[in-house]
Structures are given as structure tokens and as C-alpha cells.
Amino acid sequence: MIVTLGELLVDMFPAELGRRLAEVSAFRPKPGGAPANVAVAAHRLGMPSAFIGKVGDDAFGYHLIEVLKQEGVETRGVRIDDYARTTMAVIAMPDENTAEFIFYRNPGADTRLQAGELDRELLQQARAFHFGSLSLTDEPVRSATLEAIKIARAGGALISYDVNYRPSLWREPKDALDQAMAMLPEVDLLKINETELALLAGKDRVEQDAESLGAAAKVLLEKGPALCVVTLGPNGSFFQVAEGGAHIPPFRVKTVDAVGCGDAFIAGLLGRLVAGDDWRALLTVARLGEALRYANAVGALTSLTQGVIPALPTAAQVDEFLKSN
């Protein structure tokens, strides 16, 4: 089972692309939240999945839980908060590969998950446990996340971390960097984009060639992760392990909306890694190439439709796509 923890929220998607936030004429609510997206994507790809988090005691919160249930995601780890509202993110897309976010989260219900509210049995059953940095911005959810990592690791789970840096949710950029760096010794798989890679590696910029990406990723591997994966949007992805690394070319598709493609990507990768008996045996240059090609395909298919959860592909759709590409 793939278990995710973090934000389950309402994404307010723009009625039109090519406009900044203040220029959008209207917004449409859609279910979202990166860890929730990963849980849905994993189930659509054929892996049992569960989500742990907190929503408000409001119409959006109950709707989001129902969406996860309809998607086949185990929701017994979701809690209801009677103080804070369900978190909302308002999104604009100046172009199909760029998103602007405003979060309504002061606080949001997702930040109020407590360690004592964790479903320990779910975490003990996890083959992979995935979380993101939005669960590290505030207490008590930060402590809950750290406790969940301990429980899942004790059960033998692969620990997966998506930096998913959203500057507006942090008091200072240094706070985000400190929390991200503190997580590196705790995780097996680190998923980042090229901007986050530069931030964590202490560089102004990292070029998208294999040599530059590999050099920066090695700096992070020295801190603890066994695998560093860099998503490069329309340019594919890159991975680095102790043995070496490689750039995995993209699939050329007509992108409508790139929001959530990284969530789809990591779900595809996690599913490939934990499908067998020992995910550590797959951390070789030869075997990771196939796994990332599959993950690239999941991300590419997700980009074809606006909204994340409605766009996530099934395993059959990915297989058909790979056969024809």
C-alpha cells in the first residue's frame, strides 16, 4: 500500500489560461492537494493507497473525502477539524507550464493534524510513505509528519519526500530551506524540480544538462537519500543514485495544464519501486531508467486535461501510451 500524508484541499482553477491571477475572470473548484493527488494516482495505476490528513467541518471538506472514497483511496486516516476551514488554493496559469498560487490557510485544517490522530495501523502497513513540505510549515502537523515517518520506517516503508516549495506559505525562505535540509537524513527518495535542486544544493542556478544536475544531486545524496529525482517539466526527468545518474527524455504531448504532473509522476515511480519485494534492488542506473520512463508517461498524460484528479490516467491508459510511443 502507498500511504500519503498532507494537504487535501480545494484548487480553484482559472477559467482561462494565459492570464495572471488578478486578470482571471472566474475560477472553478476542483479537488486537489499534492499528497492526495499522489494517493489517487497510485490507485488508478493499480496500487492500493490511503490518505492521512485533516479537512474542515464544512461542505468542501466532506466533498473532498467523498471524492477520495469514490476514487478507491482508503480515507479512514482523514480527520475533521471543527475550528479551521478546509484549505483553498487559487491558481492562475500565465502559460500551460507555469502556475501562480494564492493559499487561503490562516490556518487551514490541514495544518492542525496532530500526532495523536494518526492511524498507526495504516502507516505500519505502508510499502511506501509519501509526504511534502506543506506538512512542515506549521505545528502541530509538522510533529505529526515526523511521527508518521518514524512509524512507517519502522514498518519497512520506503520514505518519499516532495519538496514542493511554495514561498508564500513560509515566514522566511530560510525556514523552508532549514526544514527541507532537516528532512534529507529521514528519507529514501527525494523528489524536487530544478529550482528546488539549486536551493537545496546552495547554488544560484543549476543547468539542465546531466553533468550539472548530477553534481548538484550528489550533494543532496550525501545528506541521506538513496535516490534523488529531478522533474524537468517539458524536458523530462533526471535521477541520481550512488552508482550514477541519467536524464530520461520527455514524451512530446500538447500540454493543456501542467499542474499536478509532478504528483502523477511520483505516483508512477513509487508504484514501480514498491511493486516488487525489495525496492532497494531497483536503485541501479539500468533499472531506474525504465521506472522513470513510466513515470514520465504518467505525468505526460496528466498534462492533457485541466485539473489534476480528473486528468490522472489509469494503468491501461499508460500502457497503451507507452506502446504507441
Order of alpha helices (4+ residues) and beta strands (2+ residues): beta-beta-beta-alpha-beta-alpha-beta-beta-beta-alpha-beta-alpha-beta-alpha-beta-alpha-alpha-beta-beta-beta-alpha-alpha-alpha
